[in-house]
Amino acid sequence: MSAPSAASPAASAERARPVALAGGPLRRLADGTFAMALTEWRKLRHNQLDLLTRSVQPLLWLFVFGGAMSRLRSIPTGGIDYQAYLAPGVMAQAAMFVAIFFGLAVIWERDVGQLQRLLATPLPRSAIVLGKSAGAATRALVQATLLLVVVAIAGIGLRWSVHGVIGALVLLAIGTAAFACLSMLIASMVKERERFMGIGQLVMMPLFFASSALYPLAIMPGWLKVVAHVNPLTYEVEGLRGFLLGGGHPYLDILVCLGWLIVLATAATGAYPRALL
C-alpha cells in the first residue's frame, strides 16, 4: 500500500468534525463512521491503479493455480469444477490481503502527525476504527466485483442469483472489516512499517492456508481441522461458497463473521490511542 493511499487527509478529518458533534452517541457513531468511510472512498477514486494491480493476484490464483489443479482432479470438491470451487476462496484471500495491510495507515498517520489531529477531533474512536474498516471493505468490494465480472465472462460455473451475489458481497464486507480491525490492532503495537509488513505476512499466510480456501475441510489432518474451525477466514469462505455455489449455512457464517467483527472492532478501539506512544 502506498503512503498516500494509507493516509486520511487532514481536511477530511476536519470536515467530519461538525458531523460528529450532532445527535446522540449512536448518531455520532454512525455519522463519524460514514465520514471516515467517505474519506477512504475518495482516496480509492483517486488511486484506481492500485486497485487494478491488486486485482491481478486473485486472477493468477484462479486461472493459473486453479486451471492446473482442475486438470489433476485430485481435490474432492463434490462434483464442482475446481475453478468454481476456488473462486470464493480467492475472493476472500484477496480481500484479506487488502485488510491486513490496511493497518499501515495507522503507522503512516502517526509518523506524519495526522493520527494526533484525528484523535483530537470529536469523532468517537469507535467511529474512526469502523470508518477505516469500512474503507477497507469498500476496496475489497470493488475488487470482488471486478473478479466476479471476469469469472462470468470466463464462464466459470457459479450459481448466479441476485440474492446469492448480494449475500456474498455483504459477507465479504463484514469479513474484510473484521480483518482490517485486526490489522489496526496489530499496528497499534508496532512502530515501524517494515516490521508491520513482516508481521502482516506472518498472520496472513497461516490464516489463508489453515482455511478451506484451497481445499475442503474433510481432507485436512485432525490438528489442522481444529485450527480451521477457529479461523474466521474459514467461515467467510464457506459462506461465500454457500451463496455462490449453494449448500452450507451461509447466514450462520455471516453471524460468525459479524461476531468476529464486533470483538476485533472493540479491541482495536481500545488499542487505537496506544498508536500515539
NORWOUR-V246748 format. One record per run of one state. SS is the DSSP state (helix for helix, strand for strand, loop for the rest). FROM is the first residue (numbers start at 1). TO is the last residue. If there is no record, write none. Layout:
ss->{SS/SS}
from->{FROM/FROM}
to->{TO/TO}
This chain:
ss->{loop/helix/loop/helix/loop/helix/loop/helix/loop/helix/loop/helix/loop/helix/loop/helix/loop/helix/loop/helix/loop/helix/loop/helix/loop/helix/loop}
from->{1/3/7/10/22/25/46/48/73/82/113/114/121/125/155/162/188/193/210/217/220/222/230/232/246/250/277}
to->{2/6/9/21/24/45/47/72/81/112/113/120/124/154/161/187/192/209/216/219/221/229/231/245/249/276/277}
